[in-house]
Amino acid sequence: MWRMILLLAVVVCVPALMMMIAAAIGAAAPDLKVVMKLTQPQVGLLAGTFFVAAGLSLPFAGRSVDRFGPTICVLAGLAIAATGAGIFALAHGPALAIAGYALIGVSYAVGPPAYGLLAARTLPPRVLPLGMAALSFSIGVAVSLGSAVGQALPDDGGWRISLLALAVAAPVLALIIWTLRGQISAACGPLVAMSGPDSAGKLSIVSILGIREVRICCFVAFVMGGTLYSVGSLWSEFISRVVWELAADKRAFIVSIYWVATMLGAPAAALIALRASPFSLLRVMTALACLAVSAWVLGPRVMGAASATPVVIFLGLVISALPLAMACAVRSGPKQRAGTCVGLVQSSSLIGSFALLWLPSLTVLIPGSTASGRALVGGAVFVLLLGIAHVLTWRLRAS
């Protein structure tokens, strides 16, 4: 038992480390803009590079993990991370910075599938949602730490320190993974308890997407992941300031408790899944998320901090359904393709985060619209997408 926890804890450090560095770079974006003399569009392009590279690479990284095993793929990913960090740290212009940051994004893509495959082959199906929740919780903690580190870094190029730290930490972590390679290989033996079709490990990514349950889980991850980040990073500030008319300190408080709630929501749902089917629970959480977003963006036009707080906490708790989606996809897909299933769901979540992040900006294009009107339209779109996701979850069933 403890050996299994140790292996999972070591492997989860890979995506957590990459996401922590991404958060630190994001927090240091103003300094990065000054040092590299970047325009605002270039800053936006650089910020999105990590997530786009990771999102596009995740399905292929998952396929590679299934084919070659977690050890080889994680070692390759850490080598790519160290290379990308070195290129980014030495960059003095946008081209090399984007190239290096893209490599770090690709290296992140190896982590979730490797962890997912290891969790699927060492944890009973009933406990799998809790294992996936540990992945999401670890990444959430890493993002919080990275943001704090990024804000604490000195100006005039302090962000290079975080990149150099990654360039040093990646080989150290690779050495630990190499030391544990025998135990990881033994843990990733043939599955015996997982359900789903098995085609001797020869299914392609397209074939796996042909499984209805996997497609539904990917769509749920796209909507829930996009809603989580778009509502949290943009709509929370917009609604709190323009619609609810809260002061700056109260707006900061609202945003903070939202992110804390999202970190606690995943493990809370996974604990419930120990006694309930993750398929049924995912159905309930999509319905509650639809209700929460309705109260958040379609509720009273003016809401005080006291009445807004429970709404925000409720939303943060129920919007964190990504671990359930990953667990449902793994249980619905082929035994020997757990890495690919996790990669596809994680990819959908990241792409949804990036795509729906632009929704608040697009509402500005509505002619003659007021701020509260744009909030109403944007909120209605989120509610519609969540409603569609909920309807689709009724077609989910354990294989």
DAMOHU-V384981 format. One record per backbone hydrogen bond with DSSP energy under -0.5 kcal/mol. NH is the residue of the N-H (numbers start at 1). CO is the residue of the C=O. If there is no record, write none. Layout:
nh=NH co=CO
nh=NH co=CO
This chain:
nh=5 co=1
nh=6 co=2
nh=7 co=3
nh=8 co=4
nh=9 co=5
nh=10 co=6
nh=11 co=7
nh=12 co=8
nh=13 co=9
nh=13 co=10
nh=14 co=11
nh=15 co=11
nh=16 co=12
nh=17 co=13
nh=18 co=14
nh=19 co=15
nh=20 co=16
nh=21 co=17
nh=22 co=18
nh=23 co=19
nh=24 co=20
nh=25 co=21
nh=26 co=22
nh=27 co=23
nh=28 co=24
nh=29 co=26
nh=32 co=28
nh=33 co=29
nh=34 co=30
nh=35 co=31
nh=36 co=32
nh=37 co=33
nh=38 co=33
nh=43 co=39
nh=44 co=40
nh=45 co=41
nh=46 co=42
nh=47 co=43
nh=48 co=44
nh=49 co=45
nh=50 co=46
nh=51 co=47
nh=52 co=48
nh=53 co=49
nh=54 co=50
nh=55 co=51
nh=56 co=52
nh=57 co=53
nh=58 co=54
nh=61 co=57
nh=62 co=58
nh=63 co=59
nh=64 co=60
nh=65 co=61
nh=66 co=62
nh=67 co=63
nh=68 co=64
nh=69 co=65
nh=73 co=69
nh=74 co=70
nh=75 co=71
nh=76 co=72
nh=77 co=73
nh=78 co=74
nh=79 co=75
nh=80 co=76
nh=81 co=77
nh=82 co=78
nh=83 co=79
nh=84 co=80
nh=85 co=81
nh=86 co=82
nh=87 co=83
nh=88 co=84
nh=89 co=85
nh=90 co=86
nh=91 co=87
nh=91 co=88
nh=97 co=93
nh=98 co=94
nh=99 co=95
nh=100 co=96
nh=101 co=97
nh=102 co=98
nh=103 co=99
nh=104 co=100
nh=105 co=101
nh=106 co=102
nh=107 co=103
nh=108 co=104
nh=109 co=105
nh=110 co=106
nh=110 co=107
nh=111 co=107
nh=111 co=108
nh=112 co=108
nh=113 co=109
nh=114 co=110
nh=115 co=111
nh=116 co=112
nh=117 co=113
nh=118 co=114
nh=119 co=115
nh=120 co=116
nh=121 co=117
nh=122 co=118
nh=122 co=119
nh=123 co=119
nh=127 co=124
nh=128 co=124
nh=129 co=125
nh=130 co=127
nh=131 co=127
nh=132 co=128
nh=133 co=129
nh=134 co=130
nh=135 co=131
nh=136 co=132
nh=137 co=133
nh=138 co=134
nh=139 co=135
nh=140 co=136
nh=141 co=137
nh=142 co=138
nh=143 co=139
nh=144 co=140
nh=145 co=141
nh=146 co=142
nh=147 co=143
nh=148 co=144
nh=149 co=145
nh=150 co=146
nh=151 co=147
nh=152 co=148
nh=153 co=149
nh=158 co=154
nh=160 co=157
nh=161 co=158
nh=162 co=158
nh=163 co=159
nh=164 co=160
nh=165 co=161
nh=166 co=162
nh=167 co=163
nh=168 co=164
nh=169 co=165
nh=170 co=166
nh=171 co=167
nh=172 co=168
nh=173 co=169
nh=174 co=170
nh=175 co=171
nh=176 co=172
nh=177 co=173
nh=178 co=174
nh=179 co=175
nh=180 co=176
nh=181 co=178
nh=184 co=180
nh=185 co=181
nh=186 co=182
nh=187 co=183
nh=188 co=184
nh=189 co=186
nh=202 co=199
nh=208 co=204
nh=209 co=205
nh=210 co=206
nh=211 co=208
nh=212 co=210
nh=215 co=211
nh=216 co=212
nh=217 co=213
nh=218 co=214
nh=219 co=215
nh=220 co=216
nh=221 co=217
nh=222 co=218
nh=223 co=219
nh=224 co=220
nh=225 co=221
nh=226 co=222
nh=227 co=223
nh=228 co=224
nh=229 co=225
nh=230 co=226
nh=231 co=227
nh=232 co=227
nh=232 co=228
nh=233 co=229
nh=234 co=230
nh=235 co=230
nh=236 co=231
nh=238 co=234
nh=239 co=235
nh=240 co=236
nh=241 co=237
nh=242 co=238
nh=243 co=238
nh=243 co=239
nh=244 co=239
nh=246 co=240
nh=251 co=247
nh=252 co=248
nh=253 co=249
nh=254 co=250
nh=255 co=251
nh=256 co=252
nh=257 co=253
nh=258 co=254
nh=259 co=255
nh=260 co=256
nh=261 co=257
nh=262 co=258
nh=263 co=259
nh=264 co=260
nh=265 co=261
nh=266 co=262
nh=267 co=263
nh=268 co=264
nh=269 co=265
nh=270 co=266
nh=271 co=267
nh=272 co=268
nh=273 co=269
nh=274 co=270
nh=274 co=271
nh=275 co=272
nh=276 co=272
nh=281 co=277
nh=282 co=278
nh=283 co=279
nh=284 co=280
nh=285 co=281
nh=286 co=282
nh=287 co=283
nh=288 co=284
nh=289 co=285
nh=290 co=286
nh=291 co=287
nh=292 co=288
nh=293 co=289
nh=294 co=290
nh=295 co=291
nh=296 co=292
nh=297 co=293
nh=298 co=293
nh=298 co=294
nh=308 co=304
nh=309 co=305
nh=310 co=306
nh=311 co=307
nh=312 co=308
nh=313 co=309
nh=314 co=310
nh=315 co=311
nh=316 co=312
nh=317 co=313
nh=318 co=314
nh=319 co=315
nh=321 co=319
nh=325 co=321
nh=326 co=322
nh=327 co=323
nh=328 co=324
nh=329 co=325
nh=330 co=326
nh=331 co=327
nh=332 co=328
nh=333 co=329
nh=335 co=197
nh=337 co=334
nh=338 co=335
nh=341 co=337
nh=342 co=338
nh=343 co=339
nh=344 co=340
nh=345 co=341
nh=346 co=342
nh=347 co=343
nh=348 co=344
nh=349 co=345
nh=350 co=346
nh=351 co=347
nh=352 co=348
nh=353 co=349
nh=354 co=350
nh=355 co=351
nh=356 co=352
nh=357 co=353
nh=358 co=355
nh=359 co=356
nh=362 co=358
nh=363 co=359
nh=364 co=361
nh=365 co=362
nh=366 co=363
nh=369 co=366
nh=374 co=370
nh=375 co=371
nh=376 co=372
nh=377 co=373
nh=378 co=374
nh=379 co=375
nh=380 co=376
nh=381 co=377
nh=382 co=378
nh=383 co=379
nh=384 co=380
nh=385 co=381
nh=386 co=382
nh=387 co=383
nh=388 co=384
nh=389 co=385
nh=390 co=386
nh=391 co=387
nh=392 co=388
nh=393 co=389
nh=394 co=390
nh=394 co=391
nh=395 co=392
nh=396 co=393
